[in-house]
Amino acid sequence: MTTIKGLYEDGQVTLLEIPPVKGSKKVLITFIEENENEVLRSISLTSSTKEFKQYLSDSNEDLYQEYLKK
């Protein structure tokens, strides 16, 4: 499952991001109230989880590498 941002206005849905899928796919559309900032934050966190896990597993990004070598 992939979540991307979009905007619904006057009966039209406009995608604000390019979907990372090909071909025909079923979709679910969730309408979010403007004041639901917590929902928007969780969507952002979900989309960045893969990149964050890669960052954590990258030994070049480990702040303690120099300390551990001593």
Buried (B, 14 or more C-beta within 10 A) or exposed (E): EEBBEBEEEEEEEEEEEEEEEEEEEEEEEEEEEEEEEEEEEEBEEEBEEEEEEEEEEEEEEEEEEEEEEE
